[in-house]
Amino acid sequence: MQATARNTSDGATLAALSGQLQSLRRVALAVAHPGGPGLFDALVRELAEALAVPTVFIAVFSDDVCSLMQTVAVRLDGRALKNFDYVLQGTPCAHVVGREFRYVSSGVAAEFPRGSLFAAKGMDSYAAFPMRDSQGEALGLLVAMDRVPIAGGDAEHAEAMLKIVAGRAAAEIERTRTDEALRSAALAVSGARSGTVFDELVRLLAAILRVEVAFIARRAEDEPRQLTMLAIQCDGQVLHDIRYAIAGTPCETVLGQQFRAYPNDLQAQFPEDEDAKTQGTVSYAGYPLTALDGTPLGVVSIASRRPLTQVDRVESMLKIFAMRAAAEVERLAASEALQHSEASYRTIFETAEDAIFVHDWDSDRFIDVNSRACETFGYTHEELIRLSVADVSSGVPPYTAEDARRWIELAKQGHCPSFEWQRRNKDGSLHWDEVRLKPATFNGRRHILAFTRDITERRERERALQRSEARLRATVEAAFDCVIGMDAEGRIVEFNAAAERVFGYRREAVMGRPVAEVIVPERRREAHLRWLREFPITGSGPMLGRLVESTALTASGDEIPVELAVSVAEAPEGNIFVGHVRDISARREAEAARLALEAQLRQAQKMEAIGQLTGGIAHDFNNILTSVIGYLVLGEERAEATGDAVLLRQLGQAHLAAQRARDLIAQMLAFARRQRGEARVLDVAPLVRQTLRLLRATLPSSVTLDGNAGVDDMAASPLCVAVDPVQLEQVLFNLCINARDALDGAGRISVHLLSHAQERWQCASCRAPVDGGPWVELSVADSGSGIAPELQERIFDPFFSTKAPGSGSGMGLAMVHGIVHGHGGHLRLRTARGVGSVFSVMLPRAATAPAAAPEPAPHRMAGAPALRGSVLVVEDDPMVGDFLVERLASWGLRVRLQREPQTAAAWLAEPAHETDLLVTDQTMPHMTGLQLAAHARALRPTLPVVLVSGNAGGFDPQELARCGVHALLRKPIDAERLRAVLREVLAATV
């Protein structure tokens, strides 16, 4: 039973939710009504059905103090009722005004006046939502009532439903009121009586806009910076003929200009306006009164002690009133002019801007002319009235006397023809006039009035405009950029020669076609069409007034990158959109090339900087290892002499470790390009076979090393390169160890050696483009997981490793980079996630045959005879210097140590100081070893010099000879090599 009850409860909940969704859907359809007549009835009907209530009504405030209500739609028990008025106080609605949603589940009947309709109908529950306009001002209420709790007591659901409908109703009320106000204003303005028109206009304007002050002011004739009030409504009282200066007032910004509105803080914006301070005015709006010829006439304005809202509505209203007021001001001026005497008429006649001719009705002679006519035609008044039309016409058809008589006859028939005429002035010059003929009666006699206006300059401007248009057309056609014009419907109206060239269309083929179908890619067409639809409303667009990059479609169907700027030009037929389009394909390609070069430069700079750092570190380690290995050798010799086998073995292990450290330093120096092994031409295949045999012993049984096929295939054709064999072995060894680590315990490593010439490619480490010339390719492939793209830029950096801490030094690929590039080679990398990687060492193929490698001569120090002579040792590193002193002394030499090159130079300058040999370090502060050698040669030309350096391959042999250097030794110093050099040099001097 509990399960049944639970299921029943769940079912009820689902049913309730379903009902609420149906209600919301119904209300949503109602508010989507397009508006107009019947909207309010539809809203109350659908809301009543959605909430399942008998009563819904919409009421608006019918007075300024929000105390009276008037319904605009009422629904009761399924029927629409006639609208009615009611007093807000004493009803449940009084508790909603100025507040938010109100919900009363029961007992609301007690709040109705006794005998009211809804109390009589048994309404017991109540829900209401206030309606406000866009400025937040109260408009009215939306009310729902029921005999049972509304929405089953669910206040939130009821509030949601009423809120939706109230918003739509408020929007419609505001729109309707605005339309009614504009319509009423237009009707009232057009019906205003001439005698009291200004009074009626200001009263009506103040009432419609609900402001304290409304006025119409005319520009003072004797003082243009002053206005005279034709009528001003101020707090219900209409006044006239108040004159005031507009300087420092908001009217100054309106007169002769345009609509202005200052919705708030008027006094702060116009602190010199004393009237605003006196009246407590905080807002203002004004519209200029302008004559038909553009002459400023005055202003129509409003002001209020409250902030101004709905500025657009105010502007529309003022514009209507301004048109009527301006017309009345002009009519008033004309009426005043007509009331003047003949002198006034003469003044107007003489001061008219147009030349005026009074023709005799029965002949073509002039009865009277004004001053403008005399001035324009170049005659005196007496001369001109003795002439006829034929005398002032050009005489060139169709501007002859006969043509003039035909126009005059047309005017006699009651027409008022207007036409252009070519006249001849007194000086014989030809000019153009615009002529208007009109019949008129003066003193009971009929005449023909001719008003002529010189349009010579205008015609010149028109011709200049035509020439300008022709030049513009030529400019557009010759423009480098594509110029594409589009009308408001999206049709092409301009397509210049550059557009033809870029897009591959003929102008005739695309004129009138939609731009979207011609050059807009399909994926962008919907956005383009949407913008065209929205532009009349928004007046904006994503490409207007700015330079953007996009893509465009050519006649071949290809998309090209373009740079686009769109502007809008007004034309008589509507807006014209002008697009300036530039094909930037070449720029994009150049940019890509530039970025590639920049990446290559950054890589080279990075590798150079790291190489310098690595070389510096290696130099310091060389000094350390020189003393370490030297003292280990001394210790081994002593242990051997004393017969201490255990100590000898221990020192030997330490010596082996130091030699490994020396090899690491050699790798670092190779990367830094500060040390090169001796390169010689050799066949690579035997060296690769030998290295692979040694390498197999280091690989686990789960890793297969496949290196026979690629090498054996080339055995019959030697693949020769100029390379240091030891360094090439190290490169192959490092690549194979990296391949082993990439296999994660099991897999295959393949080594191949081949020769080929291929297309241009890019080095994987230095990023330089490489020509396809003959190369020997040594590749190492693994079946591992591949290298992630984000790691490929860093794998050749020194000390960079993806292995666990302690599992690798990060120098392997950096050393490979240094050795390969030091031999003029490059690296290639092919990798794919889940497939594996292939590292290829590309070395230039040598044209000569490999030279036979010399057999190294064995060195023996045990039992060697003692050396004789004195040696000056210059070494700034204390440990290396002390070792050299002890080592040389153990060979029977007399040794003097100097730790600073300047001190050594001073010592050599003393003739009393004797020495048979100078042994000096190269890298020392303030003076290098080579500089010291040159100084010593200048002091003692026969003194031999042995130079010691960690960068033994970085010296010019001629420079060494010039400085007196007999031998060059590399750090860490090999004891056997040092003894052999000393024996050879001292044998020639001692």
C-alpha positions, 0 to 999 in steps of 0.5 A: 500500500505504501508503494501504491501511495508513493506511485500515486503521489509521484504520478500526481507530481508528474501530472502537476508538472505537465500541467504547468508546462502546458500552461507556460506553453500556452502563455508563451504562444499568447505573448508571441501575438504580433500586437495590435487590436485584440492583443489584450483580449487574447492575453487575458483569455489565454492566461485564464485558460492557462491558470484555470481561473474564472477572472483575469483583467488588465487595468491601467491608470487613468489619472496622473496620481495613480488613483483611478483604474480603467480596464482594457480587457476583462475575462469573467467565467469564460466571457469577455466583459465590457471595460469599466473604471474603478477607484483603486483605494479600497480594493486588493489592487491598492496593495500592489501599486508601487510594489511587486507581485501579490498573492492571496490564496483565500479571503480576498473578498473582504478587501472588495467594496461591498456589493462589488462585482467580483465579491458578488461572483464569489472571488476568494483568491487573488494574484496581481503583478504590476506593469511598468513602462521602459522607464520604470513608471507605473502603467497598471496591473494584471490581475487574476482571481478564483473561487479557490486558491489560484494554481492550487496554492502554487504562488511561484507558478502563478507569479511566473505566469503573470510576470510573462503576460504583464511584461507583454501587456506593458510593452503593448500599452507603452507602444499604443500610448506612444502611437496615440500620443503622436497621432493625437499630436499630429491631429491637434497640431493640424487642427490648431486655429491660426489666431491662437495656434501658438497658445494651443500648441504649447498647452497641448505639448505640455499636456502630452509630455506632462511637463511644467513648461512648454514654449515656442519662441521666435528669433528676434529680427533686430537681435539674432541672439535673442528669442521672443516667446510667441507663447509659453505655458508655465505651470498652467499659465500661458504668457506672451512676448517675453524676450530673452538672450539665449547665450548660456542657455540650452536654447543656444544649442538648438537654434539653427542646429538640431534637436537637443535633450538634456534629461537631467542635471540641466543646471550643472550643464548650464550654470549661467541660465538664471531662469533654470535656477529660479524655476528649479528646472532639471531637464530640457529638450528643444527642436529648431524651427526652420524655414523652407529655405533652411533659415533658422526661425526659432525653437519649440522647447519643453522643460521640467522639474523632473528628469526627462524620460523617453527621449526618442518619444519627446523628439518625435513629438517636438518634431511634429510641433516644430513643423506646424509652428515653423509653418505658422511662423512663416505664415505670420511673417508673410501676413505681416509682409502683406499688411505693409504698404506699397513701400514695403512691397517695393522693399521686398521686391527690391531685396528679393534674392531672385531677379524679378521681371513684370511682363506686359500681358499683351506684349513681351516687354518689361513693365518693371524689374527689381534691383537683382535683375539689373545687377544680374543682367548688367543693365540700369533700371531705365535700360532694362525696361526698354528691352524685351525678352528677345534682347536678353535671350541667347538666341540659340535654339531653344532659347530664342524669342519665339521659344520664350513666347511659347512659355509665356503663353503657357503661363497665360493659360494658368500654368506656372512653368519652371524651366532653364534658360540661357540668357545674354548679359549686356556685356554679351556673356552667356549665363544660365537661369532657372525661370518660373513664370506666374500670372498675377493681377496688380491694380486690376491689370493682368501681368506675367511675373518672371522669377529668375535665379542664376544657376550658372555656378550650379550647372558648373558644379553639376558638370564638375560633379559629372566629371568627378564621377567620370574620374571616380569611375576611372579611379575605381576601375584603375584601383589596385584593390577590388571595389565591390558595391552592394545595394540594400538587398545584397545585389552587386551594383559595382564590380571593378577591373581588380575584382574581375582579375582577382575573382575571375568573373566578368563585370557583366556576369555578376551585376545584379546578382547577390554577393552571397552567391558570388564571393561569400563562402557557403559557411558565411552566407547565413551570417551575411544575410542575417546582417543585411536583414538587421542593418536597417534596425541596428545600423551597424555590422561586424565589418563596417568602418574597420579593416578585417581579414576574411576569406572569399570565393573565386569563380574557380571555387577556391577560397582566398584570404582577403583583407576587407573594409566595408563602408556605407554610402547614401544614395537616392535609391537607398544605402550602398555598401562599398567593399574594398577587398584586397587579395592577401594570398601573397602576404600570407605566404610571405608571412609564413616564410617570415615566421619560418625564418624567425623560428629558424633564427630563434632556434639558431640563437638558442642553440648558440647561447646554450652552446656558449654556456655549455662551452664555459661549463666544459672549460671549468670542468676541464681544469678540474679534471686536469688536476683530478686525472693528474693526481690520480696518475701520480697516485697510481705511479706511487702505488705501483712503486710501493707494490700496493695492489689494492690501492692501485686497483682503487685508483685505477677505478677512479681514473676510469671514472674521471676518463668518463667525465672527460668524455662527457666534457668532450661531448659538451665541447662538441655541442658547443663547437669548441672542440672538433675531432680529426675528420678524415674520409672513410667508408661509413659501413665498416664503422657502423657494423663495428659499433652495432656489434658493441651495442648489441651487448648493451641491449636486453634480449627483448629488444631486437637490433636490426642493422644488417640489411641496410648496411650490407646492401651498401658493402659493395659500394663504399659510402664515404664521408669526411668525419671523426670516426670516434664522434660518429660512433658516439652519434650512433651510440646515442641514437640507439640508446635513445631508441632503446629507451623509447621502446619501454622494455621491448621492441625493434631498433632498425639501423639503415645506411644509404645514399640518396639525393632528394628534394629540399627539406628542413633540418629538424634541429637547426630549422634551416632549409637544406638542398637536396644534393648527395647525402649519406643517410644513417637512420635509426628507427624504433617501434616506440610510441613516437614523439609528441608535437609539443616536444619536437621543438625541445628534444635537441636542447641540452639537459632536456629529457623526458626520462625520469630524474637520474635516468639521463643527462639530457645531453644525448641529442644535443651532442648529436646536434653539435657533432653532426652540424660540426661536420656540415651535416643535418638531422631529419626526424619522422615520427608518428604517435603510436608508430615510432620515430626515425632519426636520420643523420644526413652527412655530405657524401665525400668524393675522395676515397677513404685514407688509411688510418695511421697506427697510433704509437704506444707511449710508455712512462714506466722506467723512462729516463728523467728530463732535464731543464727548467720550466716556467708554468703559468696557470691561474687555476690553483689545483691545475697549477699545483698538479703541473708543478708536482708532475713536472718535478717528478720527471726531474724538471726544475719548475717555477709557477706563476698564477697570473700572466702579468706577473709571468710577463714581468718575471720574463722581463728580468734577464737574470731569470732563467728558464728553458721552456714556457708552459701556459694556460690559454684562458686566463684573466686580463691576458690570454696564454697566446698573448703571453706567448707573443710577449715572451717571444718579443722578450726572448725570441728563442724561448719555446712555448707549450700552450694548454687549452680546452679548445685545442682545435680553435687556433690558427696554426700560423698565429701559433707559429707567429707567437712562438708556440711549439706545441698545443695540448688539450685539457684534460692533459694526457700525462704521456702526451705532455712528457713526450712534448716536453722531452722533444722541446727540451731536447732541442734547447737544453 
